[in-house]
Amino acid sequence: MIQLTPRRHELISVFMVSLGTTFMFLGYDVQAMMAESVLHSVATKNPERISEYAGYYGQAIHYISFAFFSLFTATIQHYISSKTMLVLSSVLFATCYTAYIHINSFIFYSSQLLLGFAYAMYNNAEGMYLSEHSSRRTIDSNSALETGLGHTSLLFGGVTMLCVFHFVPHTFDGHFLNFDENVVQVIYISLMSLTVVSVILFSILPTKQFDSIALNTPRVTPTIKSQFKRFGESFTHMNTCLLSFTYVYMGCMVSFMYGVYPTSLSFTSETASDVYIIPLYLLSSGLAAFLSAIFIRPMIKRLHKYKLIVPMAIHCSAMVTVLSLIYFSVPNEATQRPTSNMAVTIKPSRYLSLVIGFLLGFADFTITMTRSRYPYLSVRCFVLNTFYIAIFDSKCLDFHTPRWTYCCANRAIEGRYI
């Protein structure tokens, strides 16, 4: 029998958790981008079953649930293992897709509430598992590997949807793609099947530890009361208050990237008849994130004292370009309902959406990198980060017009959005 060295054991563990993450978030990314388009189509034919804005409402519920449960899942990791949490979260992710098999308001909104809990649990379990299978010397390279492979979920999500849309029949209502229930079931059963792969991968994760960070750190199980006391101290800390503006901006950006802009592609008559435009947008975003993880991250890490400044400068440049392109190419009504009003300066097209998707994927990765600039920050700060982001994800979805989102994002960059 081959004896694995501690380092090879680490690499196998990190590779497996990264692959499981890819399969789990592959479906998550796709459903986030298509929710409003699909549910609006269903609501048009059966308005008594679900609201025409259920995609936005569902995402808002999901983000609020994620924010709420993020305050508690950090405590759960003191009582159950990281592997168990990963398996449970992936099972819940897979279960949530059943809401699309027979769509109605109660089942759909309940599934989004459950999805928020699953996401919050996964976030804590992933970091915990990495610390259990990394030493202080290898944590950085292991995190880079996990980030690089994990970001391929967008890429493979795009490939998956290209294959699905190639084989399912398409019907149109004028210029706009019509999602009948059979097509919806094929799409989401496919995503659920791929998520089941992540359940299998997480269930066979290695648990043996060598010279890990977790093994060499004294394990203290705090009470819930002491946990919330620490959260309160972190909430009121000056640095947290200053960083809250960044978290607000990240919340607006995430909902914009995964919900608002992809929906506008389905609701604009010029692009709605292109059944491959959202999968290609998804693929383009994933390609940018993957290439950034492979090439940009190692380059920036060599900059030492400029590790924070350079990613933020790149991010701001990419976002200013994206917001300008979207402001001049997306009809104002296109995030709310199908529209043929093309009073825009730049004609929307597949190629423009590819450029925007690539820049958004690039921007998303670079701002995520800035959070890892200070690896010694406690889990409380990470939880507060996700709390702010999730709250303003849901808030941004209340104002889903491109011009309003454009203003919100710019004001957040300037530190004035409250």
C-alpha positions as CSV (number, residue, x, y, z in Angstrom):
1,M,0.0,0.0,0.0
2,I,1.4,3.4,-1.0
3,Q,2.2,5.7,2.0
4,L,1.2,9.3,1.4
5,T,3.5,12.0,2.7
6,P,1.7,14.7,4.8
7,R,2.0,17.2,2.0
8,R,0.4,14.9,-0.6
9,H,-2.3,14.1,1.9
10,E,-3.0,17.8,2.2
11,L,-3.1,18.3,-1.6
12,I,-5.5,15.4,-2.1
13,S,-7.8,16.8,0.7
14,V,-7.7,20.3,-0.7
15,F,-8.3,19.1,-4.3
16,M,-11.3,17.0,-3.2
17,V,-12.9,19.8,-1.3
18,S,-12.3,22.2,-4.2
19,L,-13.8,19.8,-6.7
20,G,-16.8,19.3,-4.4
21,T,-17.2,23.1,-4.2
22,T,-17.1,23.4,-7.9
23,F,-19.9,20.9,-8.4
24,M,-22.0,22.5,-5.6
25,F,-21.7,26.1,-6.8
26,L,-22.0,25.2,-10.5
27,G,-25.8,24.8,-10.0
28,Y,-26.0,27.7,-7.5
29,D,-24.5,30.2,-9.9
30,V,-26.7,29.1,-12.7
31,Q,-29.9,29.2,-10.7
32,A,-29.1,32.7,-9.3
33,M,-28.6,34.1,-12.8
34,M,-31.7,32.5,-14.3
35,A,-34.2,32.6,-11.4
36,E,-36.1,35.8,-12.4
37,S,-36.2,35.0,-16.1
38,V,-37.6,31.5,-15.5
39,L,-40.1,32.5,-12.8
40,H,-41.3,35.5,-14.7
41,S,-42.1,33.2,-17.6
42,V,-44.0,30.8,-15.3
43,A,-45.9,33.6,-13.6
44,T,-47.0,35.1,-16.9
45,K,-48.9,31.9,-17.7
46,N,-49.9,31.0,-14.1
47,P,-50.0,34.3,-12.1
48,E,-51.9,32.6,-9.2
49,R,-48.9,30.3,-8.5
50,I,-46.1,32.7,-8.1
51,S,-45.2,36.4,-8.4
52,E,-43.7,37.7,-11.6
53,Y,-40.9,39.1,-9.4
54,A,-40.4,35.9,-7.5
55,G,-36.8,35.5,-8.7
56,Y,-35.8,38.8,-7.1
57,Y,-37.9,38.2,-4.0
58,G,-36.4,34.7,-3.6
59,Q,-32.8,36.0,-3.9
60,A,-33.6,38.7,-1.4
61,I,-34.9,36.0,1.1
62,H,-31.9,33.9,0.4
63,Y,-29.4,36.7,1.1
64,I,-31.3,37.7,4.3
65,S,-31.3,34.1,5.5
66,F,-27.6,33.8,4.7
67,A,-26.9,37.0,6.7
68,F,-29.0,35.8,9.7
69,F,-27.6,32.3,9.8
70,S,-24.0,33.5,9.3
71,L,-24.3,34.8,12.9
72,F,-24.9,31.2,14.2
73,T,-23.0,28.8,12.0
74,A,-19.7,30.0,13.4
75,T,-20.8,28.4,16.7
76,I,-22.0,25.2,15.1
77,Q,-18.5,24.3,14.0
78,H,-17.6,23.8,17.7
79,Y,-20.0,21.0,17.9
80,I,-19.9,19.1,14.6
81,S,-17.1,18.3,12.3
82,S,-16.3,20.3,9.2
83,K,-16.8,17.3,7.0
84,T,-20.3,16.7,8.4
85,M,-21.1,20.4,7.8
86,L,-19.9,20.2,4.2
87,V,-22.0,17.1,3.5
88,L,-25.1,18.6,5.1
89,S,-24.8,21.9,3.2
90,S,-24.4,20.1,-0.1
91,V,-27.4,17.9,0.6
92,L,-29.5,21.1,1.3
93,F,-28.2,22.7,-1.9
94,A,-29.4,19.7,-3.9
95,T,-32.7,19.6,-2.1
96,C,-33.4,23.3,-2.9
97,Y,-33.6,22.5,-6.7
98,T,-36.8,20.4,-6.1
99,A,-38.6,23.7,-5.7
100,Y,-38.4,24.1,-9.5
101,I,-40.0,20.7,-10.2
102,H,-43.5,22.1,-9.3
103,I,-43.3,25.8,-8.8
104,N,-45.4,27.6,-6.2
105,S,-44.7,30.5,-3.8
106,F,-44.5,28.6,-0.5
107,I,-42.2,25.9,-1.7
108,F,-39.9,28.3,-3.6
109,Y,-39.5,30.9,-0.9
110,S,-39.0,28.1,1.7
111,S,-36.2,26.6,-0.4
112,Q,-34.5,30.0,-0.7
113,L,-34.6,30.3,3.1
114,L,-33.1,26.9,3.4
115,L,-30.5,27.8,0.8
116,G,-29.3,30.7,2.9
117,F,-28.7,28.4,5.8
118,A,-26.8,25.9,3.7
119,Y,-24.6,28.6,2.2
120,A,-23.8,30.0,5.7
121,M,-22.9,26.6,6.9
122,Y,-20.7,25.8,3.9
123,N,-18.8,29.1,4.3
124,N,-17.7,28.2,7.8
125,A,-17.1,24.5,7.1
126,E,-14.8,25.3,4.1
127,G,-12.5,27.5,6.1
128,M,-12.4,25.1,9.0
129,Y,-11.6,22.1,6.7
130,L,-8.7,24.0,5.1
131,S,-7.3,24.9,8.5
132,E,-7.5,21.2,9.5
133,H,-5.5,20.1,6.4
134,S,-3.0,22.9,6.1
135,S,0.0,23.9,8.1
136,R,1.0,27.6,8.6
137,R,3.6,27.0,5.9
138,T,1.1,25.6,3.3
139,I,-2.1,27.5,4.1
140,D,-1.4,30.1,1.5
141,S,-0.7,27.8,-1.4
142,N,-3.7,25.5,-0.4
143,S,-6.0,28.5,-0.2
144,A,-4.8,29.6,-3.7
145,L,-5.5,26.1,-5.1
146,E,-9.0,26.0,-3.5
147,T,-9.7,29.5,-4.8
148,G,-8.5,28.7,-8.3
149,L,-10.5,25.4,-8.6
150,G,-13.5,26.8,-6.8
151,H,-13.9,29.7,-9.2
152,T,-14.3,27.2,-12.1
153,S,-17.9,26.7,-11.0
154,L,-18.9,29.7,-13.1
155,L,-16.9,28.4,-16.0
156,F,-18.4,24.8,-15.9
157,G,-21.8,26.3,-15.1
158,G,-21.7,28.1,-18.4
159,V,-20.6,24.9,-20.3
160,T,-23.4,22.9,-18.6
161,M,-26.0,25.4,-19.6
162,L,-24.7,25.5,-23.2
163,C,-25.2,21.7,-23.4
164,V,-28.7,21.9,-21.8
165,F,-29.9,24.7,-24.0
166,H,-28.5,22.9,-27.1
167,F,-30.7,19.8,-26.4
168,V,-33.9,21.2,-24.9
169,P,-36.6,22.5,-27.3
170,H,-37.1,26.3,-27.5
171,T,-40.3,28.2,-27.8
172,F,-40.6,32.0,-28.1
173,D,-43.3,34.5,-27.3
174,G,-42.4,37.1,-29.9
175,H,-38.7,37.9,-29.3
176,F,-38.6,36.4,-25.8
177,L,-37.7,32.9,-24.7
178,N,-40.6,31.0,-23.2
179,F,-39.7,28.7,-20.3
180,D,-42.3,26.0,-20.2
181,E,-42.4,23.6,-17.2
182,N,-40.8,20.7,-19.0
183,V,-37.8,22.8,-19.9
184,V,-37.5,24.2,-16.4
185,Q,-37.6,20.7,-14.9
186,V,-34.8,19.5,-17.3
187,I,-32.6,22.5,-16.4
188,Y,-33.0,22.1,-12.6
189,I,-32.9,18.3,-12.4
190,S,-29.6,18.5,-14.4
191,L,-28.3,21.0,-11.8
192,M,-29.5,18.9,-8.9
193,S,-27.7,15.8,-10.4
194,L,-24.4,17.7,-10.6
195,T,-24.9,18.9,-7.0
196,V,-25.3,15.3,-5.9
197,V,-21.7,14.7,-7.1
198,S,-20.6,17.3,-4.5
199,V,-22.4,15.3,-1.8
200,I,-20.5,12.2,-2.8
201,L,-17.1,14.0,-2.9
202,F,-17.7,15.7,0.5
203,S,-18.8,12.4,2.1
204,I,-15.5,10.7,1.2
205,L,-13.2,13.6,2.2
206,P,-10.1,12.5,4.2
207,T,-10.2,13.5,7.9
208,K,-6.7,12.6,9.1
209,Q,-4.7,15.6,10.2
210,F,-0.9,16.0,10.4
211,D,0.8,19.3,11.4
212,S,-2.3,21.3,10.8
213,I,-3.2,24.8,12.1
214,A,-6.4,23.4,13.7
215,L,-4.4,20.6,15.4
216,N,-1.9,23.1,16.9
217,T,-4.4,25.6,18.0
218,P,-6.1,25.2,21.5
219,R,-9.7,24.3,21.0
220,V,-12.0,26.4,23.1
221,T,-15.8,26.0,22.9
222,P,-17.3,29.4,23.6
223,T,-20.9,29.8,24.9
224,I,-23.5,31.4,22.6
225,K,-23.6,34.4,24.9
226,S,-19.9,35.0,24.7
227,Q,-20.0,34.6,20.9
228,F,-22.6,37.3,20.6
229,K,-20.7,39.5,23.0
230,R,-17.7,39.2,20.7
231,F,-19.8,39.9,17.6
232,G,-21.1,43.1,19.3
233,E,-17.6,44.2,20.0
234,S,-16.6,43.6,16.4
235,F,-19.7,45.4,15.1
236,T,-18.8,48.5,17.0
237,H,-15.0,48.4,16.3
238,M,-13.8,51.4,14.3
239,N,-12.2,49.2,11.5
240,T,-15.4,47.3,11.1
241,C,-17.4,50.5,10.7
242,L,-14.9,51.8,8.1
243,L,-15.0,48.5,6.2
244,S,-18.8,48.4,6.2
245,F,-18.8,50.8,3.2
246,T,-16.8,48.2,1.3
247,Y,-19.2,45.4,2.4
248,V,-22.2,47.5,1.3
249,Y,-20.6,47.9,-2.1
250,M,-19.8,44.2,-2.4
251,G,-23.4,43.4,-1.6
252,C,-24.6,45.7,-4.4
253,M,-22.1,44.2,-6.8
254,V,-22.9,40.6,-6.1
255,S,-26.7,41.0,-6.6
256,F,-25.9,43.1,-9.7
257,M,-23.6,40.4,-11.2
258,Y,-25.7,37.4,-10.4
259,G,-29.2,38.7,-10.6
260,V,-29.8,42.1,-12.2
261,Y,-27.7,42.1,-15.3
262,P,-28.3,38.5,-16.5
263,T,-32.1,39.2,-16.1
264,S,-31.8,42.2,-18.3
265,L,-30.3,40.1,-21.0
266,S,-33.5,37.9,-21.0
267,F,-35.8,40.9,-20.9
268,T,-34.3,42.9,-23.7
269,S,-35.8,42.2,-27.1
270,E,-32.5,42.6,-28.9
271,T,-30.8,39.8,-26.9
272,A,-33.7,37.7,-25.5
273,S,-33.9,35.5,-28.7
274,D,-30.3,34.4,-28.1
275,V,-30.8,31.3,-26.0
276,Y,-27.0,31.0,-25.4
277,I,-26.4,34.5,-24.2
278,I,-26.7,33.8,-20.4
279,P,-24.7,30.6,-20.5
280,L,-22.0,32.5,-22.5
281,Y,-22.1,35.4,-20.0
282,L,-21.7,32.8,-17.2
283,L,-18.8,31.1,-19.0
284,S,-17.1,34.4,-19.6
285,S,-17.3,35.4,-16.0
286,G,-15.9,32.0,-14.9
287,L,-13.1,32.2,-17.4
288,A,-12.0,35.6,-16.1
289,A,-12.1,34.4,-12.4
290,F,-10.2,31.2,-13.3
291,L,-7.5,33.1,-15.3
292,S,-7.2,35.6,-12.5
293,A,-6.7,32.9,-9.9
294,I,-4.0,31.3,-12.0
295,F,-2.1,34.3,-13.3
296,I,-3.1,37.5,-11.4
297,R,-3.0,36.2,-7.9
298,P,0.6,35.0,-8.0
299,M,1.7,38.3,-9.6
300,I,0.0,40.5,-7.0
301,K,1.4,38.4,-4.1
302,R,4.9,39.5,-5.2
303,L,4.1,43.1,-4.7
304,H,4.3,42.9,-0.9
305,K,3.2,46.3,0.5
306,Y,1.1,47.0,-2.6
307,K,-1.0,43.8,-2.3
308,L,-4.0,45.8,-1.3
309,I,-3.7,48.9,-3.5
310,V,-3.1,47.1,-6.8
311,P,-6.1,44.7,-6.7
312,M,-8.4,47.6,-5.6
313,A,-7.1,49.8,-8.5
314,I,-7.7,47.0,-11.0
315,H,-11.1,46.3,-9.5
316,C,-12.2,50.0,-9.7
317,S,-11.0,50.3,-13.3
318,A,-12.9,47.2,-14.3
319,M,-16.1,48.2,-12.5
320,V,-16.1,51.8,-13.9
321,T,-15.8,50.3,-17.4
322,V,-18.6,47.7,-16.7
323,L,-21.0,50.3,-15.2
324,S,-20.5,52.7,-18.1
325,L,-21.1,49.9,-20.7
326,I,-24.3,48.8,-18.9
327,Y,-25.6,52.3,-18.3
328,F,-25.5,53.0,-22.0
329,S,-26.6,49.6,-23.3
330,V,-29.4,48.3,-21.1
331,P,-33.0,49.7,-21.4
332,N,-34.2,51.0,-18.1
333,E,-37.2,48.7,-17.9
334,A,-35.2,45.6,-18.8
335,T,-34.5,44.5,-15.3
336,Q,-38.2,44.5,-14.4
337,R,-40.1,43.1,-17.4
338,P,-39.6,42.2,-21.1
339,T,-39.2,45.3,-23.1
340,S,-38.8,46.3,-26.8
341,N,-37.8,49.8,-25.9
342,M,-34.3,50.2,-27.3
343,A,-33.6,53.8,-26.4
344,V,-30.0,53.1,-25.6
345,T,-26.7,54.6,-26.9
346,I,-24.9,51.2,-27.3
347,K,-26.7,48.3,-29.0
348,P,-26.7,45.3,-26.7
349,S,-25.3,42.1,-28.2
350,R,-23.8,38.7,-27.3
351,Y,-20.2,40.1,-27.7
352,L,-20.9,43.0,-25.4
353,S,-22.3,40.6,-22.7
354,L,-19.1,38.5,-23.1
355,V,-17.0,41.6,-22.4
356,I,-19.1,42.7,-19.5
357,G,-19.1,39.1,-18.0
358,F,-15.3,38.9,-18.3
359,L,-14.8,42.3,-16.6
360,L,-17.3,41.4,-13.8
361,G,-15.6,38.1,-13.2
362,F,-12.3,39.9,-13.1
363,A,-13.6,42.5,-10.7
364,D,-15.2,40.0,-8.4
365,F,-12.0,38.0,-8.0
366,T,-9.8,41.1,-7.4
367,I,-12.0,42.5,-4.6
368,T,-12.2,39.0,-3.1
369,M,-8.4,39.0,-3.0
370,T,-8.3,42.1,-0.9
371,R,-10.2,40.3,1.9
372,S,-7.4,37.7,2.1
373,R,-4.8,40.5,2.5
374,Y,-5.0,40.1,6.3
375,P,-5.1,36.3,7.0
376,Y,-5.0,36.8,10.8
377,L,-8.5,38.3,11.0
378,S,-10.8,36.3,13.1
379,V,-13.8,34.3,12.0
380,R,-16.0,37.0,13.5
381,C,-14.8,39.6,11.0
382,F,-15.5,37.1,8.2
383,V,-19.0,36.5,9.5
384,L,-19.6,40.3,9.8
385,N,-18.3,40.7,6.2
386,T,-20.9,38.1,4.9
387,F,-23.6,39.7,7.0
388,Y,-23.2,43.1,5.5
389,I,-22.8,41.7,2.0
390,A,-25.9,39.6,2.2
391,I,-28.1,42.3,3.7
392,F,-27.2,44.7,0.9
393,D,-27.5,42.0,-1.7
394,S,-31.2,41.8,-0.7
395,K,-31.6,45.5,-0.5
396,C,-30.1,46.1,-3.9
397,L,-32.7,43.7,-5.4
398,D,-35.4,46.1,-4.3
399,F,-34.1,48.7,-6.7
400,H,-33.5,46.6,-9.8
401,T,-33.1,49.1,-12.6
402,P,-29.6,49.5,-14.1
403,R,-29.5,53.3,-13.6
404,W,-30.4,53.0,-9.9
405,T,-27.8,50.2,-9.5
406,Y,-25.3,52.3,-11.4
407,C,-25.8,55.2,-8.9
408,C,-25.7,52.9,-5.9
409,A,-22.5,51.3,-6.9
410,N,-20.8,54.6,-7.7
411,R,-21.9,56.1,-4.4
412,A,-20.7,53.0,-2.6
413,I,-17.3,53.3,-4.2
414,E,-17.1,56.9,-3.0
415,G,-18.1,55.8,0.5
416,R,-21.4,57.7,0.7
417,Y,-24.0,54.9,0.3
418,I,-25.7,54.3,3.6
